[in-house]
Structures are given as structure tokens and as C-alpha cells.
């Protein structure tokens, strides 16, 4: 350790971190990509999606919640870890209705981008659950389609800890767990929902969609058309 620097290894490469940083934060600073779905800048880490799982001295842990420590050995892109992550992403495709070509989020969807990065062209390992939940289009500016919810919790944390409105929360259990609102529908919640709120623009998939701006970016100009989710062409 040099001063406040913590030195550890990711896939054999020396990485410097700071006291209080997570492994994911130190990896980001070093330009090393660790995939994620529930973690996003501006929100406290949750560690629920497990896509950021790494091995630390031989044991698995979520890199978004695990603090750095001097001398640890982190495995990030081994075949075993990559296949584990690939399976998690596959299951998310099987659990929801992710019809990418027809989805407004196509091209900026983080689940779609991870599927591409992992080479999942047609998920076929598990049976499709094909949920058929009502779409909430009651709000003037925002639509909620929980058939695409991946239970990342981003909207819930943003609504609670950033916008302080607690509009969103989980309902149901197990495979039926999904995001819900604290009222009869989006148009009738206990706090006003606006399309400028952080929780509206933070969804990594096509569950929470802003109305009247759909498909505004042409193919080739969308977020992941220009740069892969790994940040490396």
C-alpha cells in the first residue's frame, strides 16, 4: 500500500484503488469493464442483479458492493465467471417479454447490449415464461410495462433516495416480483411523476418509457450502435 492507495490484481493486472472504493469503482477508474445491470452512477450499490459477480481469492462476490483490499486477487473475465454471467442474462431474457426489434429501448437497452456482448443471439436454454401483465399508460408523459422489468431496483432507489418521492416499489414475490407504484396507477400516485425525474430515465431496459419521444434516434445513432457496452470496439 502506498499512502491511501490500495494495490490489488484484476485478472493478473495491478490495479490501484482507494480506501472506501468498491472493486467495481476501482476497475472503472482503471478502464477495466465489469458488466452490471442494477448498479449505476448516482445511486448506492445494491448487488441484486449479480451480473457483476467476480471471484475474490477464490470466492464469488458482487463487485459493486465489495470494498477493495490490499493484495486481493480478483478474477473478472475467466471462462467460468463469464458463463455464469451469460446464464444470468439468458434467464432475464427468458423471464420477460424482451422483443428487441419492436422495443422502443432497442439500441440503448443495457440488457440487449449485454446479450450482444455475451453472444446470446437467440436465448434458447430455458423455457420462456411470457408474462402478460397490463401495461400502465395512464400517465400523460410516462408508460410502465412491467413485462420488461428485470427487478434491478434502479427506479426504486432513485425515487426513494434522489427524488424522495417513493413512487416505485416492489410488488409480488419470487418469479412474480415486479416494480409497482404507490397508487392505483402512474397517473394516481401519492407524489407527482414527471418525465424529468431521475427514476424515469434510469431504467436499463424498456420497462419505463417516456411518451412522445419513442424511436427518436435512428439506427446507427443509438447509444450502443456507437459504442459497445464494454466501451471497447
C-alpha positions, 0 to 999 in steps of 0.5 A: 500500500502506498499512502491511501492507495490500495494495490490489488490484481484484476485478472493478473493486472495491478490495479490501484484503488482507494480506501472506501472504493468498491472493486467495481469503482476501482476497475472503472477508474482503471478502464477495466469493464465489469458488466452490471445491470442494477448498479449505476452512477448516482445511486448506492450499490445494491448487488441484486442483479449479480451480473457483476459477480467476480471471484475474490481469492477464490470466492464469488462476490458482487463487485459493486458492493465489495470494498477493495483490499490490499493484495486481493486477487480478483478474477473478472473475465475467466471462462467460468465467471463469464458463463455464469454471467451469460446464464444470468442474462439468458434467464432475464431474457427468458423471464420477460417479454424482451422483443428487441426489434419492436422495443422502443429501448432497442439500441440503448437497452443495457440488457440487449447490449449485454446479450450482444456482448455475451453472444446470446443471439437467440436465448434458447436454454430455458423455457420462456415464461411470457408474462402478460401483465397490463401495461400502465399508460395512464400517465400523460408523459410516462408508460410502465410495462412491467413485462420488461422489468428485470427487478434491478431496483434502479427506479426504486432507489432513485425515487426513494433516495434522489427524488424522495418521492417513493413512487416505485416499489416492489410488488409480488414475490419470487418469479412474480416480483415486479416494480409497482407504484404507490397508487392505483396507477402512474397517473394516481400516485401519492407524489407527482411523476414527471418525465424529468425525474431521475427514476424515469430515465434510469431504467436499463431496459424498456420497462419505463418509457417516456411518451412522445419521444419513442424511436427518436434516434435512428439506427446507427445513432443509438447509444450502443450502435456507437459504442459497445457496452464494454466501451471497447470496439 
